[in-house]
Amino acid sequence: MMRLAVGLLAAATFSGSALAADMAVKARPMPAVAYSNWTGFYVGLNGGYSWGRANSTIFPNTTLATLLRQDVNGGLFGGQIGYNWQASPNWVLGVEADGQWTGERGRRNDLLGAVRLPTPGNDFNIVTTTSASSEWSLPWFATFRGRVGLLADPSLLLYGTGGLAVGEVKFATQGTTTAQLFGPGSTGTTPVGAPITIVTPLSDSQTRVGWTAGAGLEKKFTPNWSAKLEYLYVDLGTRTYFGGTTNAVGVSFHDHIFRGGINYAFSAGPVARY
């Protein structure tokens, strides 16, 4: 009887130990899969909005020289292609090129000046008024940039970016000069005859090269797909339009861009972390 009791106690102790060991194995957490392989080529699409500013000096080198500051805003849509290299577990280096089509435009009408002058030898004066109706636009631009990123976690990349920017800046203006004779005398205000109006429409488009810098974040939500948010500042410098004429205009242009996008990575894959 004593032998039977000892045997049952030993069997129960062994079974309990085996059950505890089995439960410990089953309770061990499985490896967490993180989308940490960022090396490889990718392509994507993006869209957003941009807030541009054009500063223009109309009729320089004359008494009518006027500085105009005009917002040039609008939506944008485009695509990007790039390559990432994961240089270490936490750092990602890359290059990216993108092209954008934009609806950025700005318009304004301005009275540039009015001058009253006496007419020598006559009992009249003449008032000359000059105005301009102007339009700026950025039909497209492209950037060619480097990227340096830090992985906040294996699926979230925080990055800075900068490089070359190229874009087409269009500027058009229609100058209107009106001359009206008044009398009597050099200060008279009674119109004499019909006014004379001269209209000068001018339009010019230039592809300009500048620079860009910005920052963003990109989040992988599958091994191959990621989404990003990005800010870019683009400066296309100052260029002269209608050069060599009395209507020459200096136009500077810079832009603030906010956009979101989605990328597909061709060679990305999950890496197990324990």
Sequence and secondary structure as in RCSB ss.txt:
>XXXX:A:sequence
MMRLAVGLLAAATFSGSALAADMAVKARPMPAVAYSNWTGFYVGLNGGYSWGRANSTIFPNTTLATLLRQDVNGG
LFGGQIGYNWQASPNWVLGVEADGQWTGERGRRNDLLGAVRLPTPGNDFNIVTTTSASSEWSLPWFATFRGRVGL
LADPSLLLYGTGGLAVGEVKFATQGTTTAQLFGPGSTGTTPVGAPITIVTPLSDSQTRVGWTAGAGLEKKFTPNW
SAKLEYLYVDLGTRTYFGGTTNAVGVSFHDHIFRGGINYAFSAGPVARY
>XXXX:A:secstr
 HHHHHHHHHHHHHHHHHHHHHHHHHHS   EEE     EEEEEEEEEEEEEEEEEEESTTSTT EEEEEEEEEE
EEEEEEEEEEE SSSEEEEEEEEEEEEEEEEEEEEEEEEEEEE TTSS EEEEEEEEEEEEEEEEEEEEEEEEEE
EEETTEEEEEEEEEEEEEEEEEEEEEEEEEEEESSTT  EEEEEEEEEEEEEEEEEEEEEEEEEEEEEEESSSSE
EEEEEEEEEEEEEEEESTTSTT EEEEEEEEEEEEEEEEESS   EEE 
